[in-house]
Amino acid sequence: MGNAHNGSVISLQGVEKVYKTKAGPLKVLKGVNLEIKEGEFVAIVGPSGSGKSTLINMITGIDRPTSGEVFVAGQRLTNLSENQVAKWRGRNVGVVFQFFQLLPTLTVLENVMMPMHYTGTFRGKRKERAMELLEMVDLPDVAHKYPSQISGGQQQRAAIARALANHPKVLVGDEPTGNLDAVSAGLVFAMFEDLVAQGTTIVMVTHDRDLAGQIPRVEEVRDGQLVAQEEIDRRLVAGRD
């Protein structure tokens, strides 16, 4: 187990990420330190290309830091193999993307059951758990439809149900409302607030300043670094008047 200090469920310590490009090394993250406690709801904001998605990929283990340490849910990610990370992610982290990413050839119910195959959940429990989740996101009536037969808002709610299949400690959203109309985005956001109230930790990248303003903690990434909190507060206020 890692030595993630002070009870953080997510801890990034001096995280740098350098990509090799034709034009030479490109430094995308520059010594990021971030501590997120259990049950926090955190928005990650910042301009395109500032490093937001790379930061999120560090938390989910999809990408590795060039240097620095990443601890999530008690696990040091930096020294795990791809295989170990995939297994760990399946049990601990739910991910919700901007473009739903439901498998088109599976029904909504089968999509939600999918992550449970990988963690060895008893077969008889999978369907029951998936139906419970579809009830929770208010979709029990579309369980046997295919993704193409339901709306974008419904697909995203199904994707959230799928992300929650294995009771993850952490839910990560990369622009999860970016592709939705205002009503659907509001529903998804309300769902996130309920999950946080139940103790889930949520980290969500968003371009939507109004949405970010409703999230208790906002972290801004600018040019590969986190911006000081006071400056963010000023900007959020300035953006409002």
C-alpha positions as CSV (number, residue, x, y, z in Angstrom):
1,M,0.0,0.0,0.0
2,G,1.2,3.5,-0.6
3,N,2.0,6.2,2.0
4,A,-0.7,8.6,0.7
5,H,-0.5,11.1,3.5
6,N,-3.1,13.0,5.5
7,G,-6.1,10.8,4.6
8,S,-6.2,11.7,0.9
9,V,-8.0,9.3,-1.4
10,I,-6.1,11.0,-4.3
11,S,-2.6,12.3,-3.9
12,L,-0.3,13.6,-6.7
13,Q,3.2,14.5,-5.5
14,G,5.5,16.5,-7.9
15,V,3.9,15.0,-11.0
16,E,5.5,15.9,-14.3
17,K,4.6,14.6,-17.7
18,V,6.8,15.0,-20.7
19,Y,5.8,13.7,-24.2
20,K,8.3,13.2,-26.9
21,T,7.3,15.0,-30.1
22,K,9.0,15.7,-33.4
23,A,9.7,19.2,-32.2
24,G,11.4,17.9,-29.1
25,P,10.1,17.2,-25.5
26,L,6.8,18.7,-24.6
27,K,6.2,19.2,-20.9
28,V,2.4,18.9,-20.3
29,L,2.4,18.7,-16.4
30,K,5.0,20.7,-14.4
31,G,5.3,19.5,-10.9
32,V,1.6,19.2,-9.9
33,N,0.8,18.6,-6.2
34,L,-2.8,17.7,-5.5
35,E,-4.6,16.2,-2.5
36,I,-8.2,15.2,-2.6
37,K,-10.0,13.8,0.4
38,E,-12.6,11.1,0.5
39,G,-16.0,12.4,-0.4
40,E,-14.8,15.6,-2.0
41,F,-16.4,16.9,-5.2
42,V,-13.7,18.7,-7.3
43,A,-14.0,20.5,-10.7
44,I,-10.9,20.7,-12.9
45,V,-11.1,23.7,-15.2
46,G,-8.7,25.4,-17.6
47,P,-8.1,26.3,-21.2
48,S,-7.8,23.6,-23.9
49,G,-4.3,22.1,-24.0
50,S,-3.6,23.2,-20.4
51,G,-3.1,19.6,-19.2
52,K,-6.5,18.9,-17.7
53,S,-7.0,15.6,-19.5
54,T,-3.5,14.5,-18.8
55,L,-4.1,15.2,-15.1
56,I,-7.2,13.1,-15.1
57,N,-5.4,10.3,-16.9
58,M,-2.8,10.3,-14.1
59,I,-5.6,9.7,-11.5
60,T,-7.2,6.9,-13.5
61,G,-3.8,5.3,-14.3
62,I,-4.5,5.6,-18.1
63,D,-1.3,7.5,-18.3
64,R,1.9,7.5,-16.2
65,P,3.9,10.4,-14.9
66,T,7.4,11.0,-16.2
67,S,8.3,11.8,-12.6
68,G,6.5,12.2,-9.3
69,E,4.2,9.9,-7.4
70,V,0.5,9.1,-7.8
71,F,-1.6,7.4,-5.1
72,V,-5.2,6.7,-5.5
73,A,-7.5,4.7,-3.1
74,G,-4.5,3.6,-1.1
75,Q,-2.6,2.3,-4.1
76,R,0.7,3.7,-5.5
77,L,0.1,3.6,-9.3
78,T,3.6,4.5,-10.4
79,N,5.1,1.0,-10.2
80,L,2.2,-1.1,-11.5
81,S,2.1,-3.0,-14.8
82,E,-0.5,-2.1,-17.4
83,N,-2.4,-5.3,-16.4
84,Q,-2.3,-4.5,-12.7
85,V,-3.5,-1.0,-13.3
86,A,-6.4,-2.2,-15.4
87,K,-7.4,-4.6,-12.6
88,W,-7.0,-2.0,-10.0
89,R,-9.0,0.6,-12.0
90,G,-11.9,-1.9,-12.5
91,R,-12.3,-2.2,-8.8
92,N,-11.6,1.3,-7.5
93,V,-12.3,4.0,-10.2
94,G,-15.3,4.6,-12.4
95,V,-14.7,6.7,-15.5
96,V,-17.3,8.7,-17.4
97,F,-16.4,10.2,-20.8
98,Q,-17.8,13.0,-22.9
99,F,-18.8,10.6,-25.7
100,F,-20.6,7.9,-23.5
101,Q,-18.6,5.0,-25.0
102,L,-21.3,2.4,-24.5
103,L,-20.8,-0.7,-26.6
104,P,-23.3,-0.5,-29.5
105,T,-23.8,-4.3,-29.8
106,L,-24.8,-4.7,-26.1
107,T,-28.1,-3.7,-24.5
108,V,-28.0,-1.0,-21.9
109,L,-28.3,-3.7,-19.2
110,E,-25.4,-5.7,-20.7
111,N,-23.3,-2.5,-20.8
112,V,-23.9,-1.9,-17.1
113,M,-23.1,-5.5,-16.3
114,M,-19.8,-5.4,-18.3
115,P,-17.4,-4.2,-15.6
116,M,-18.6,-6.9,-13.2
117,H,-17.3,-9.6,-15.5
118,Y,-13.8,-8.4,-14.9
119,T,-13.9,-8.3,-11.2
120,G,-15.4,-11.7,-10.9
121,T,-18.8,-10.6,-9.4
122,F,-20.9,-13.7,-9.0
123,R,-22.9,-14.1,-12.3
124,G,-26.3,-14.2,-10.5
125,K,-25.5,-10.9,-8.8
126,R,-24.5,-9.0,-11.9
127,K,-28.0,-8.6,-13.4
128,E,-29.5,-7.7,-10.0
129,R,-26.8,-5.0,-9.4
130,A,-27.1,-3.6,-12.9
131,M,-30.9,-3.3,-12.6
132,E,-30.5,-1.5,-9.2
133,L,-28.1,0.9,-10.9
134,L,-30.5,1.5,-13.8
135,E,-33.3,2.2,-11.2
136,M,-30.9,4.7,-9.6
137,V,-30.3,6.6,-12.8
138,D,-34.0,6.3,-13.7
139,L,-33.6,4.1,-16.7
140,P,-35.1,0.7,-15.8
141,D,-37.5,0.9,-18.7
142,V,-34.7,1.0,-21.3
143,A,-32.7,-1.9,-19.9
144,H,-33.2,-4.1,-23.0
145,K,-32.8,-1.3,-25.6
146,Y,-29.5,-0.7,-27.5
147,P,-27.6,2.6,-27.0
148,S,-28.6,3.8,-30.5
149,Q,-32.3,3.6,-29.5
150,I,-32.0,6.0,-26.5
151,S,-31.2,9.7,-26.2
152,G,-27.7,11.1,-25.5
153,G,-28.8,12.1,-22.0
154,Q,-30.0,8.5,-21.3
155,Q,-26.8,7.1,-22.8
156,Q,-24.7,9.3,-20.4
157,R,-26.9,8.2,-17.4
158,A,-26.3,4.5,-18.5
159,A,-22.6,5.3,-18.7
160,I,-22.7,6.6,-15.1
161,A,-24.5,3.4,-14.0
162,R,-21.8,1.4,-15.7
163,A,-19.0,3.4,-14.0
164,L,-20.6,2.6,-10.6
165,A,-21.0,-1.1,-11.2
166,N,-18.2,-2.1,-8.9
167,H,-18.8,0.4,-6.1
168,P,-15.8,2.5,-7.0
169,K,-14.3,4.9,-4.3
170,V,-13.5,7.5,-7.0
171,L,-15.6,8.6,-10.0
172,V,-13.8,10.6,-12.7
173,G,-15.6,12.5,-15.3
174,D,-13.9,13.9,-18.4
175,E,-16.4,16.6,-19.7
176,P,-19.3,14.2,-18.7
177,T,-21.9,16.9,-19.5
178,G,-20.0,18.4,-22.5
179,N,-22.2,16.6,-25.1
180,L,-25.6,17.1,-23.4
181,D,-28.4,19.6,-23.5
182,A,-29.0,21.7,-20.4
183,V,-31.8,19.5,-19.0
184,S,-29.8,16.3,-19.3
185,A,-26.6,18.0,-18.0
186,G,-28.6,19.2,-15.0
187,L,-29.8,15.6,-14.3
188,V,-26.3,14.2,-14.6
189,F,-25.0,16.9,-12.2
190,A,-27.7,16.2,-9.7
191,M,-26.8,12.5,-9.8
192,F,-23.2,13.4,-9.1
193,E,-24.2,15.5,-6.1
194,D,-26.2,12.5,-4.7
195,L,-23.2,10.3,-5.1
196,V,-21.0,12.7,-3.3
197,A,-23.6,12.9,-0.5
198,Q,-23.2,9.1,-0.2
199,G,-19.4,9.3,0.1
200,T,-18.1,8.9,-3.4
201,T,-15.2,11.1,-4.4
202,I,-15.8,12.8,-7.7
203,V,-13.3,14.6,-9.9
204,M,-14.8,16.2,-13.0
205,V,-13.2,18.1,-15.9
206,T,-15.6,20.7,-17.2
207,H,-15.5,23.6,-19.7
208,D,-18.8,24.9,-18.2
209,R,-18.0,27.8,-15.8
210,D,-21.6,27.9,-14.4
211,L,-21.3,24.2,-13.6
212,A,-17.9,24.6,-12.0
213,G,-19.3,27.4,-9.9
214,Q,-21.7,24.9,-8.3
215,I,-19.0,22.5,-7.4
216,P,-17.5,23.0,-3.9
217,R,-13.9,22.9,-4.9
218,V,-12.4,24.2,-8.2
219,E,-8.8,23.5,-9.3
220,E,-7.6,25.3,-12.4
221,V,-4.9,24.0,-14.6
222,R,-3.0,26.6,-16.6
223,D,0.1,25.8,-18.6
224,G,0.6,22.4,-16.8
225,Q,0.3,23.8,-13.3
226,L,-2.4,24.3,-10.7
227,V,-3.4,27.9,-10.3
228,A,-3.6,29.3,-6.7
229,Q,-7.0,29.1,-5.2
230,E,-7.5,32.9,-4.5
231,E,-6.9,33.6,-8.2
232,I,-9.6,31.1,-9.2
233,D,-12.1,32.6,-6.8
234,R,-11.5,36.0,-8.3
235,R,-11.9,34.7,-11.8
236,L,-15.1,32.8,-11.1
237,V,-16.5,35.9,-9.5
238,A,-15.3,38.1,-12.5
239,G,-16.9,35.6,-14.9
240,R,-20.3,36.0,-13.2
241,D,-21.0,39.7,-13.4
